[in-house]
Amino acid sequence: MSKQGNIGVTSENIFPIIKKFLYSDHEIFLREIVSNAVDATQKLKTLASVGEYKGELGDQTIRVTVDPKAGTLTVSDRGIGMTAEEIDKYINQIAFSGAEEFVEKYKNDAASIIGHFGLGFYSTFMVSKKVEIITRSCRDGAVPMRWSCEGNPEYLLEETVKEETGTDIILHIDDDNTDFLDKERISGLLKKYCRFLPIPIAFGKKQEWKDGKYVDTEEDNIVNDTRPAWTRKPVELTDEDYRKFYRDLHPMSDEPLFWIHLNVDYPFNLTGILYFPRIKNNIDINRNKIQLYSNQVFVTDSVEGIVPEFLTLLHGVLDSPDIPLNVSRSYLQSDQNVKKISNHITKKVADRLEDIFRNDRPQFEDKWDSLRLFIQYGMLSDEKFYERAVKFALLKDTEGKYYTLDEYKTLIKENQTDNDGQLVYLYTNSIEEQYSYIQAAKDKAYSILLMDGQLDVHLVGQLEQKLEKTRFVRIDSDTTANIIRKNDATHVELSSDQRSALQEIFRSQAPKTEKTDFHISFEALGEKANPVMLTQSEYIRRMREMSAMQPGMAFYGEMPDNYNIVLNTDHALIKKVIADQETACAASLDPITADIKGWQARQTDLRSKQDQKKDEEISAEEKEDLENTNRKLEELNSLRNVILAQYAADNSLVHELIDLALLSNGMLKGEALSKFIRRSIQMIDPGQ
């Protein structure tokens, strides 16, 4: 029998469309034809098991061979094979109505096109100038057949010679794709797509070191594990089996914290193993470590559409025949099975975490630092997970103790409730950098949380919304006296002249740093508290930190840092600055101060009179008089500030106090730090 004909497509020519629009994903041809070989082999095993095939199954290993000299790549199986009629039905007839319109619509998604039209076999023409099929059906008396096609609608189907049941697919690789004749390339693709297929796949022979080089042995090089861990029952596996499988998947990774073995057969089919990796920071580099399979055939490692976003931080394998081999983004977003699978995985993950927390809390606490990022990500991005996680999410204090949200609320409720009835959660993101603030808070018996993770600033905002009458405040955002405002507020005993002088003295000597503003404020903090402290607005700082991870908040990233230089008016050194300034500057400032007070009195009088009149009733002379008075006051104040700034510039104590505040916040570096050290030595030993 010999037959020539045209492949049954409604499009004028399928092959240019395949080559043009599927080119970007052309490596998947190997997955397609090896998967077909696996299907054919499994079908024959099924027929034999039910008595419909009486012959010997023999060695059912699928063999992949490359012949660079002949320019061919061959996939051979000992499966069910095809008759001439089956070739005509499954190869020559392609339902391709509306092809051109569909291909144009999905030209950037090769998987959609292949899956939509059942073009798995035809993906071979992406890399081949000619494809041959040599096959013998398992049916009694079947005639071996050879089919060939050179990348156009014409084919040749003829009888041939083949002793064994099964199919050989022979690809004559075209000149543009000779990389698919490279053994290393094919080995890599087989590992990527076929490493867990259920039928043995041989590619070449195992090698051994002999006479100074590697040589082939007689043993087949089997590239796949036909019974990977997720296909086996949990009772069959030891902890070491799970760890070994993880090492096979991620050879360079640390050991996982623990894992979940999924095995669902209703209302959808899902198997797999998900591992909790050790993640301290950097979400992005830990994504896409879950591999998706369909009946052990690799589909993708981009599973965002299949699992919730936060679960993409897990590692492992998912396998579901309910997810087609060729999936598209639009499919994943709309398919109901996928949504059910997603919800189920979220539930199982929450169940597993809660189970460990309840039954082995010491282990859970021991692993919290590695679990924290994952759990917080889930709480922030998935409302259902948040509802579960609030039971086992932990807060860690600066002493290394762990608390649930409810436990910590009970701990601090009595001592850390402010005069507005708000519960204040104090936290630090660096014990070393904010040590002095922490110690001052501990002196008031306050508890401080350690929140130094990548997502802590986002979690703080969420908890403030979720928990009633609650606010989180970083320990350096205010003085200890005011960070939790009570009714016993202290009073600053400074005259207006003293306030004004101190503000200018310290403001004029504050660092001149780009995008950084310093403001001077006064607090009566007690004689033993630090003389000068640096605090930063909680709101502005938090917004800036969040903007670093959320592009939509870039506006806050451009805002300047705002710091308060807080002067403790109870401290002897601040009192000394006031007294020294009043003595040193009296001769030059007293006349100016007297003038200022005189002009201020005149300004008050003029404004009072004009406030009693309508604008049109105020004469030009009166307006000019007030303008001149205002101008005179500006000149006098400027002159006064110049004198104070000149005094401050030469005052070592002022510089030392400012630098000490900067140093306690880790903001004294470079030349400024060097000057501080030299000045400190000179103040200790004036002879230096």
ABEGO torsion letter per residue (X at the ends): XBBBBBBBBABABAAAAAAAAAAAAAAAAAAAAAAAAAAAAAAAAAAAAAGABABBAEBABBBBBBBAAAGBBBBBBABAEBBAAAAAAAAABBBABGAAAAAAAAAABAAAAAAAAGAAAAAAAAABABBBBBBBBABBGBBBBBBBBAGBABBBBBBBBBABBEBBBBBBBBAAAAAAABAAAAAAAAAAAAAABABBBBBEBBBBBBGGBBBBBABBBBABBABBAAABBAAABBAAAAAAAAAAABAABBBBABBBBBBBAOABBBBEBBBBBBBABGAAAABGABBBBBGGBBABABAAAABBAAAAABBEBBBBAABBABBBAAAAAABAAAAAAAAAAAAAAAAAAAAAAAABAAAAAAAAAAAAAAAAAAAAABAAAAAAAAAABBBBBAAGBBBBAAAAAAAAAAAABBAAGBBBBBBBABAAAAAAAAAAAAAAGBBBBBBABAAAAAAAAAAAAABBGBBBBBAAABBAAAABBBABBBBBBBBAAAAAAAAAAAAAABBBBBGBBBBBBBBBAEAABBABBBBBBAAAAAAAAAAAABAAAAAAAABBBBBBBBBBAABAAAAAAAAAAAAAAAAAAAAAAAAAAAAAAAAAAAAAAAAABBAAABBAAAAAAAAAAAAAAAAAAAAAAAAAAAAAAABAAAAAAAAAAAAAAGABBEAAAAAAAAAAAAAABAAX
